[in-house]
Structure formats: structure tokens, C-alpha cells
Amino acid sequence: MTMKKTFYLLLIAAILLVATESLVHMHPYFEFEKVTGFYGLMAFGSYIFGVITMKFWRLLVKRPADYYDAPTQQEASE
């Protein structure tokens, strides 16, 4: 499947999911939960937050490219 076909397939699926949301009563607790497509937007926002957070996390835990190839002190002294 090409990228264009995949994109249109996902777009149609998203539109159908938002359209069918009006058929199901969601029992919202807060006023902003009544917005059509709120749960989809919340999921997308959570995804973006996770990606950005992992970019910063990677800076903290990143190792040099030769981390596993570098000799240890014990090997270097022999």
C-alpha cells in the first residue's frame, strides 16, 4: 500500500470515528469533554507530549557511539 492510500484510509477512519461519536452518550464530567472529537484531540496531544518528552529524556541517557567498544580500566592496564 502506498503512503497516499494509507493516509487517506486513516483520514477516513478518523472522520468516521468522530462522526459516530455523536451517536454514543459519553457521560462527560467536565464541560470541555462535551466538545466533539475531544478524546481524539486528547490522545493526539498525549502522543505529542510523549514524543517531546522522550527527546529530552534521550539527552539524559544517551551514550557515546563507542560505549560498548571502549576498553575498561582493567583491560587498559593489562
KAPEBEL-V269380 format. One record per residue. PHI is phi as a letter, one per 20 degrees, with the letter a starting at -180 (* if undefined). NEAR is the number of other C-alpha atoms within 12 Angstrom. Layout:
BEGIN
phi=PHI near=NEAR
phi=PHI near=NEAR
END
This chain:
BEGIN
phi=* near=8
phi=f near=8
phi=f near=9
phi=f near=10
phi=f near=11
phi=f near=12
phi=f near=13
phi=f near=14
phi=f near=15
phi=f near=14
phi=f near=14
phi=f near=14
phi=f near=15
phi=f near=19
phi=f near=17
phi=f near=16
phi=f near=19
phi=f near=20
phi=f near=15
phi=f near=15
phi=f near=20
phi=f near=17
phi=e near=11
phi=d near=13
phi=e near=12
phi=e near=18
phi=l near=11
phi=f near=14
phi=e near=9
phi=d near=10
phi=f near=11
phi=f near=14
phi=f near=18
phi=f near=17
phi=f near=17
phi=f near=23
phi=n near=22
phi=g near=21
phi=f near=20
phi=f near=21
phi=f near=17
phi=f near=16
phi=f near=13
phi=f near=15
phi=f near=14
phi=f near=14
phi=f near=14
phi=f near=14
phi=g near=14
phi=f near=15
phi=f near=14
phi=f near=14
phi=f near=14
phi=f near=15
phi=f near=14
phi=f near=13
phi=f near=12
phi=f near=13
phi=f near=12
phi=f near=11
phi=d near=10
phi=f near=13
phi=d near=12
phi=f near=11
phi=f near=8
phi=d near=9
phi=g near=10
phi=e near=9
phi=e near=10
phi=f near=13
phi=f near=12
phi=f near=11
phi=f near=8
phi=f near=8
phi=f near=9
phi=f near=8
phi=f near=7
phi=f near=7
END
